[in-house]
Amino acid sequence: MSSFFFNNNSSSGNGIYSLLSEYNHIKSGTYYKVVKAYYAKQTAAAKGTKDTDSSKKGTGTQSETSKALNKTQTDAKALSESAEALMARGTNSVFSEKDITVKGEDGTETTTKGYDTDAIYKAVKKFADSYNNLIDSGSKSTSKKVQNQMDNMVSGTQAYEKMLNKVGITIGSDNKLSIDEKAFKAADMTTAKSLFNGNASFAYSVSSRASMINFAAQSESNKSSLYTNRGNYNNLYSTGGLMNSFF
């Protein structure tokens, strides 16, 4: 690309001609083809020398790393959404007491206010499943940023272990949550509500941690070279956007 700059030994006319020639190569796609071919060769070489030991950190292709980070982002968002559903207030809250009608042995029906344990269990089970999915994907990340945030979430969860046990939820050696349906439905729902509803709840804490994990994974995913293997400049950089506007 040296011809983009004027040669002191050349006339200004020749310099402009060379510049326009380079520009035409780029516009016609010739430069793109050359760059694409170069990166294809580099990718093939990288695949041929890839470490076959998948247990070592840093192995695999760039695409595999990106996929892993994207999976972590997806799982983190799903966990935040399931936590937010539990934290809903008012009539939209799963913890909103409803009219419950019970029919006695003599046929008499009695209506009282109470919690819909089936609906609450379903929402908490979804939360637990989302949590476990993030444990799976996040723990496989080689990013220190993601790992640090994962550790924060796990340690934060352990601080609620005693309360979780009161509603039939246990933390396994793999840091995943297990919920006993029978024990949960038989538990005091006010305890479950204090765990999963409100800004000082366990669900709120986990949602905040999940957001931080998502941010860390996105930050790592955005790390890229200024020039991409598609023959254009990365728009994550302000310079890249400027260059693409010209070429």
C-alpha positions in Angstrom: 0.0 0.0 0.0 3.1 2.2 -0.2 1.8 3.8 -3.3 -0.9 5.5 -1.2 1.8 7.9 -0.2 3.5 10.4 -2.5 7.1 9.5 -3.5 9.5 12.4 -3.1 11.2 11.3 -6.3 7.9 11.3 -8.3 5.8 14.1 -9.6 2.5 14.9 -7.9 0.7 13.7 -11.1 2.2 10.3 -10.8 1.4 10.2 -7.1 -2.3 11.0 -7.7 -2.4 8.4 -10.6 -1.0 5.7 -8.2 -3.5 6.6 -5.6 -6.4 6.3 -8.0 -5.0 3.0 -9.2 -5.0 1.6 -5.7 -8.5 2.9 -5.1 -9.8 1.2 -8.3 -8.3 -2.1 -7.2 -10.2 -1.8 -3.9 -13.5 -0.8 -5.5 -13.3 -3.5 -8.1 -12.9 -6.2 -5.5 -9.3 -7.2 -6.4 -7.9 -6.2 -3.1 -10.8 -8.0 -1.2 -10.0 -11.2 -3.1 -6.3 -11.0 -2.2 -7.0 -10.4 1.5 -9.7 -13.1 1.5 -7.3 -15.6 0.0 -4.6 -14.7 2.5 -6.9 -15.2 5.5 -8.2 -18.5 4.0 -4.7 -19.7 3.8 -4.0 -18.6 7.4 -7.2 -20.3 8.7 -6.2 -23.5 6.9 -2.8 -23.4 8.5 -4.2 -22.8 11.9 -6.6 -25.7 11.6 -3.7 -28.0 10.5 -1.7 -27.1 13.6 -4.5 -26.9 16.1 -3.8 -28.7 19.4 -5.9 -31.8 19.6 -6.1 -31.8 23.4 -9.4 -30.1 24.0 -8.9 -30.1 27.7 -6.3 -27.4 27.5 -7.3 -23.8 27.7 -6.9 -21.7 24.6 -7.5 -24.6 22.2 -9.9 -24.6 19.2 -10.5 -22.0 16.5 -11.6 -18.4 16.9 -15.1 -19.4 15.7 -15.3 -22.0 18.5 -14.3 -19.4 21.1 -16.9 -16.9 19.7 -19.6 -19.6 19.8 -18.7 -20.4 23.5 -18.9 -16.7 24.4 -22.2 -16.3 22.5 -23.6 -19.3 24.4 -22.6 -17.8 27.7 -24.3 -14.5 26.7 -27.5 -16.3 25.7 -27.6 -18.3 29.0 -26.9 -15.1 31.0 -29.7 -13.3 29.4 -32.1 -16.2 29.9 -31.2 -16.3 33.6 -31.8 -12.6 34.0 -35.2 -12.9 32.3 -36.3 -15.8 34.5 -35.2 -13.9 37.6 -37.0 -10.7 36.5 -40.2 -12.8 36.0 -40.0 -13.9 39.6 -39.3 -10.3 40.8 -42.4 -8.9 39.1 -44.7 -7.0 41.4 -48.5 -6.3 41.6 -51.0 -8.4 39.7 -48.2 -9.7 37.4 -46.4 -11.3 40.3 -46.4 -15.0 40.5 -46.4 -14.5 44.3 -49.7 -12.5 44.1 -52.2 -14.3 46.4 -55.2 -15.7 44.6 -58.6 -17.0 45.6 -58.3 -20.7 46.4 -61.4 -22.8 46.7 -61.3 -26.0 48.8 -64.1 -28.5 48.9 -64.6 -30.3 52.2 -65.7 -33.9 52.8 -69.2 -32.8 53.3 -69.2 -31.0 50.0 -68.9 -27.5 51.5 -66.7 -25.2 49.5 -64.4 -22.7 51.3 -62.6 -19.9 49.5 -59.5 -18.3 50.9 -56.6 -16.2 49.8 -53.4 -18.2 49.1 -50.4 -18.8 46.9 -50.5 -20.7 43.7 -47.7 -23.1 44.6 -47.8 -24.8 41.2 -47.2 -21.5 39.3 -44.5 -20.5 41.7 -42.7 -23.8 41.5 -42.8 -23.7 37.7 -41.2 -20.2 37.7 -38.6 -21.1 40.2 -37.8 -24.4 38.3 -37.3 -22.3 35.1 -34.9 -20.0 37.1 -33.0 -23.0 38.4 -32.7 -24.6 35.0 -31.4 -21.2 33.5 -29.0 -20.9 36.4 -27.6 -24.4 35.7 -27.3 -23.7 32.0 -25.1 -20.7 32.7 -23.0 -22.7 35.1 -22.4 -25.1 32.2 -21.5 -22.6 29.6 -19.8 -20.0 31.8 -17.6 -22.5 33.5 -16.2 -23.6 30.2 -15.0 -20.1 29.2 -11.3 -19.5 29.1 -11.9 -15.8 29.7 -10.6 -14.6 33.1 -13.2 -11.8 33.1 -16.1 -14.3 32.6 -14.6 -16.7 35.2 -14.3 -13.9 37.8 -17.9 -13.0 37.3 -19.0 -16.7 37.4 -17.1 -17.1 40.7 -18.9 -14.0 42.1 -22.3 -15.5 41.2 -21.4 -18.9 42.7 -20.1 -17.4 46.0 -23.2 -15.1 46.2 -25.5 -18.1 45.8 -23.7 -20.0 48.6 -24.4 -17.2 50.9 -28.2 -18.0 50.5 -27.7 -21.8 50.9 -29.5 -22.1 54.3 -32.5 -20.2 53.1 -32.6 -22.1 49.8 -32.6 -25.4 51.8 -35.7 -24.2 53.6 -37.7 -24.4 50.4 -36.2 -27.6 49.1 -33.4 -26.2 46.9 -29.9 -27.5 47.3 -26.5 -26.6 45.8 -24.6 -29.5 44.4 -20.8 -30.1 44.3 -20.9 -28.8 40.7 -22.5 -25.6 41.9 -25.8 -26.3 40.2 -29.2 -25.9 41.8 -31.5 -28.9 42.5 -35.1 -28.3 43.5 -37.3 -30.9 45.2 -40.8 -30.3 43.9 -42.6 -31.9 46.8 -40.4 -30.2 49.4 -40.8 -26.9 47.7 -44.6 -27.0 47.4 -44.8 -28.0 51.1 -42.5 -25.1 52.2 -43.6 -21.7 53.5 -44.2 -19.6 50.4 -43.4 -16.4 52.3 -39.8 -17.7 52.6 -39.8 -18.5 48.9 -41.2 -15.0 48.2 -38.4 -13.4 50.3 -35.8 -15.4 48.2 -37.2 -14.6 44.8 -39.2 -11.4 44.9 -37.9 -7.9 45.6 -34.8 -5.9 45.2 -33.0 -7.4 48.2 -33.8 -11.0 47.1 -31.6 -13.8 45.9 -33.1 -13.6 42.5 -32.1 -9.9 42.2 -28.6 -10.8 43.2 -28.3 -13.5 40.6 -29.9 -11.3 38.0 -27.2 -8.7 38.6 -24.5 -11.2 38.4 -25.9 -12.7 35.2 -25.8 -9.2 33.7 -22.2 -8.8 34.6 -21.4 -12.2 33.1 -23.2 -11.2 29.9 -21.2 -7.9 29.8 -17.9 -9.7 30.3 -18.7 -12.3 27.6 -19.7 -9.6 25.2 -16.6 -7.6 25.9 -14.4 -10.6 25.2 -16.4 -11.4 22.1 -15.8 -7.9 20.8 -12.1 -8.2 21.0 -10.9 -8.3 17.4 -8.2 -7.0 15.1 -8.7 -3.7 13.3 -8.8 -5.5 10.0 -11.1 -8.5 9.5 -10.8 -11.6 7.3 -13.6 -10.3 5.1 -11.4 -7.6 3.7 -13.0 -4.7 5.5 -12.3 -2.7 8.7 -13.9 -3.7 11.9 -16.7 -1.2 12.8 -16.1 -1.7 16.5 -13.4 0.9 16.0 -14.2 4.4 15.0 -11.3 4.3 12.5 -12.8 1.2 11.0 -16.1 2.9 10.4 -14.3 5.8 8.7 -12.3 3.5 6.5 -15.3 1.5 5.4 -17.1 4.8 4.4 -14.3 5.4 2.0 -13.6 1.9 0.7 
